[in-house]
Amino acid sequence: MPNRRILRLTGADTDTYLQGLITNDVQRLDSGLVYAALLTPQGKYLADFFLLRDGDTVLLDVAEGLADDLIKRLTMYKLRADVSISETELNVQRGTGTSPEGALTDPRHPDMGWRAYSTGPEDTDDTDWDAIRVRHCIPETGIELHPDSYILESGFEALNGLDFKKGCYVGQEVTARMKHKTELRKGLRIVDITGDAPVGTEITADGKPAGFLYTQSNGRAIAYLRLDRASEDMQAGEAVLRLSS
């Protein structure tokens, strides 16, 4: 699990402010943990994170490597809104076994277990998270999710990270157009893999570029594919790939 940073958003305008920025509906905070993303105006991925209600404030759980840039972007959009963004000393604990008091279900998929927040050490159990992610095609920050990603191609709708009924947010127009006016030509898919290749290895099909290989586990992998070239036999370095049935 990437190191995480937990931010706190306070102020009377926090919900309204977030609602106009992120891909998910802030009203879902009343029901538990919310998974969402912040996009560029062109609809590309900037950061994904979890949000949770904590009294009159909202906590934001983001990968450490994205935190500084996310704070700058959120501050830029703040303008005159009554919202303050501060650091916390909270850490993330997560697992798939018995959950501690106060833990929240990961909204992306039931098999992703629970997340809890406390001042204790950042911790996880012995769950093979890569195996779960590969089995359900769940992208990870900094691996499958990067600045060239579009969230529909990354499966955010199936991961409960996107709400098409919530109204406008940054990048919403491009995302909605991809949903309603075009057929996705690229996206993350699960592939069967024979052999190994480094994360990020280019995939080819009949000698033509077909995508990139990412997380691998137990003979399967997550791949970003150009779908019209996702043939029965593909190559990634020395590894042979096929779309998983």
N, C-alpha and C positions, 0 to 999 in steps of 0.2 A: 504494500500500500504506500503510495507517495505520502511524504510528510504533508500534514495539513495545517492550515492556519484558520482560526476561528475568529471572525470579526463580529462586532455588535453594532447594529443600526438602531438608533434611538431618535425620537422626535415625533411630533404630531402628524407629520406628512409621510412617515416611512412607508406605509402600505400603498398610498397613492403614487409615491415616487417609484417604488419597485414595480408597481403594476404597469407603468408606462415604459419600463425598460426591459423586463425579462420575458422569457418565452412561455412561462407558466402563469397560472392564475393565483395571485396572492391569497385569494379567499380560501384556497386549499390548506393554508397554514392552520386553519382552525381544526383540521382533521388529522394533522400529523406532519411528518417530514415531507418536504417538497423538493423535487429535483428540477433544475432549470438551467438556462444558459443566458449569457449576454452575447449579443451578436454585433457585428459592424453594421452600419447602414446598408451595406451591400449584401447583408444576410450571411456573412461568414462568421465562423466560430471565434469568439474571443476567450471565453471561460465557461466552464460548467461548475456547478456548485449545489450544495444542499442548503435549504433554508428551514428554520424552525422557530416557532413562537416561544419566547421566554419572557413571560409576564407581559410588560408593555413594550418590550423590545423584540427585535428579530436577530437571530444568530445566523451567520453565513459561514459555511464550511467549504473551504476552497483549497486546492492544492497549493503548497507553499510556493512553488515556482511561478504561479500565476497571481499570487496575492498582491504584490506591489503594483503591478500594472492594472489590476482590477480596481484597487483603491483609487488610483489616479483617474481611471475612466469613470468610476462612480462619482467621484468628487467633481469631475468636469460636468456631469449631467445634473448635479445637485442644484445649481443656480441659487435661487432664493428659498428653496424648499427647507422646511424645518426638519432637517435630517442631519444627524451626526454619525460618523463612522469611526469606530475605535477598535483597538486591539483588545484581546482578552488573553487570559492565561489558561483557557480551556483546551483540552486535548480530546481526540477521538478515540473511543474504544469500539471495536466491532467484532462480530462473530456470527456463527450460525447455530450455536448451541443454545442453552438456556440463557435468556436475556436478563440483564440486571434491571433493577427498578429504574424506571425513567427512560429505558431504551426505546427507540423508535424503529419501526420496520423500514428497511430500505425500499423506497417506492419504485425502484427500477425493475425489480423482479423478486418474488418471494425467496428464491434460492440465494439471494444476496444477503439474507440474514438481517441483522439489526445494527444500529449505530447508537452510541451513547456518548454523552459529553460531560466531562468533569475535569477537575484540576489534577487528577491522577495522571500517570504516564500514558503517552500514546501507546495503544496496545491493540493487538489482534490475536485471535486464537490460531490454531494450526490449520485452518481452512485453506485449501488450495484455491485461492481466488482466481488465478488464471484459468483453471479448469472450468470453473463456473462461468466465467466471462466468455470463454470460447464456446461452451455448450449453448449459451443463449445469445451469442453475438452482442455482448455488452462492451462498448468501447471504453478505454481508459484515457484519462487526461495525459497528454504528452506522448501517447503511443498511437492509438487510432484517432484521437482527437487532437487536431493541430490547426494552425491558422488558415490552412486551405480547406478545412472541413465545412460542409453544409450539414446542418443538423438533420435534415430529412434523409440525406444519404447515410447519416450515421445512426439512424434508427431511433431518434428521440421520441417519435410518436409512440412507438411500441414500449418505450422505457418510461412513459408517463412524464416526460420532460417538456411537453409542448401542449398548449391549449389553443385550438383554433377559434374558440368562441369568446375569448377574454377581451378582445379589442386590440388596439394598436400597441406596438412596442417597437423598439429599435430593430430593424431588419425584418419586420413583419411582412412588408409588401412582397419582398423577394421570396420569403418562405411560403406565403400563401399562393403566390403564382406558381412556384414549383409543385405545390400540392394539387392545385385545381386546374392548371392550364398546360402542364407538361407531364410527360411520362419520364420517371427517373431513369437515366441512362447509366448511372454509376451508383455504387453503394457498397456498404459492408456486407459480406457474406461469409458463411462458414464453409471451409474447404477441408477435404481430407488431404493429408500430406504424407508423403513418403520421403524420408530424408529430412535434413535440417537446412535452414538458411537464416541468416541474420534478420532481425526485425528491420523492415524498410527495404528489403530486397525487391527489386522490380520483378514483376510477373510478366511472362510473355506467353502468347498463344500463337502457334504457327509462325513464330519469329516476330510477331508484332507486339508492341507494348499493350498489356491488358490490365495492369494495376500494380498493387504493392502488397507484400506479405507482412503481417504484424504478429500478434501474440499467438504462440503455439503451445499446445498441451495435448498429450495422449493421442497423437496421430491426427489431430485436427488443428485448425488455425482460423483466425479471423483475417480475411483479406479484403482489401478495397479493390473492387473490380469494375472495369468497363464492361457492362453487362452484355453488350453485343459481341464481345470477344471472349466471354467466359465459356470456353469450349471444354470438352470432356477431359482433355489432357493439356495441362499448363505447366510451365516451368518457372521456378524461382531459384536461381543459382543451381545447385545440384539437386534440389528437391523437386519432386513431381507432385502436382496438385490436381484435384478434381473437385467440382462442386459437391458438397455433401448433400446426400438425399434426406 
